[in-house]
Structures are given as C-alpha cells and as structure tokens.
C-alpha cells in the first residue's frame, strides 16, 4: 500500500480549498493542508508506515509500533 500524500490514514482528513480575501476584497485561491506525521503502526500483524494527522495521534486513535521491529502478540 502506498502512502497517500495528503490524507490522514485514520480520519481521512485531507486538503481544504478556499480563498485568501484581502482588505480590498480581492480573492485568490489557497489551500489548507492537514498536519500529517509519518507513524509506524501495527496493522494485521504487520508494521506499516502511514501518515496520520496530529489530532488523531494526540487523541490516541492510532497505536504506534514499538521500535526494533518486534511485534508483540
């Protein structure tokens, strides 16, 4: 499975689009990107690298895999 560049693995949060609006009400397109971090997690007995937003990491929605590659069962 390839790591999706701009989408959270847990909550599917992605890039949001909108406008910069100046004081003169000029509008230019802009993007808001989620704060994604690469995390090693255990899924189906395997350790994989996925991108997870910091909201899901701090909420404990994903369990990081232990270092050293040892999977505890």
N, C-alpha and C positions, 0 to 999 in steps of 0.2 A: 504494500500500500504506500503510495507516495504521500508526502506531507503536503497538505493543502496550504498554499502560501498565506492566505489572509482570512482563514476561518477557524474558529475555535473548535477543537475536537469534541468537547463536551456539550456546549450550549449552542453551537452553530452561529455564534456572533460573527459578523463579517463587516466589510467596509460599508460605511454610510455615506451618502452623497447629498450635497446641498449647495448653498450659495454663500459666498462672502458678500456681505452687504455693507457698503461704505456709508459714510455720513451723507454723501450726495446721492445715496440710494442706487449706486452702480452695483451690478450683480455679476460676479464671476464664479464659475464652478469650483468647488473644493471637495475634499474627501476627509472623512474621519476614520482613522484606522484603529482597530482594537489593539490593546496592549497584549501581544501574544508572546509567550515564552516557550522555548522547546523544553519538553519534560519527558523523561524516560519513565514509562508506566508499564505495569504488568497487565496484559490483556490476553485471556485464553491461555495462560501458562507461558506466554512469551513476553519478552521485554521489547517494546517498540518505542520509537521516538515520535511524539506528536506535538503539535502546537496547541497550547491551552492559554486562555485569557487569564489575567491575574485575578479577576473576580472569582473564577472557578477554583483557582489554586488556593486563594485565601479562604474560600468557603469550605474547602475540604471535599469538593466534588470529585477529585481525582487523587489517587494514591500513587506517589512517586515510587519507582522501583529502587531497591537498595543498590548501593554501589558494589562493584565487583562481579556483577552478573549472576549472583546466586539467587535463584528464585525459591522462596520459602513456600512450602505447600501446607 
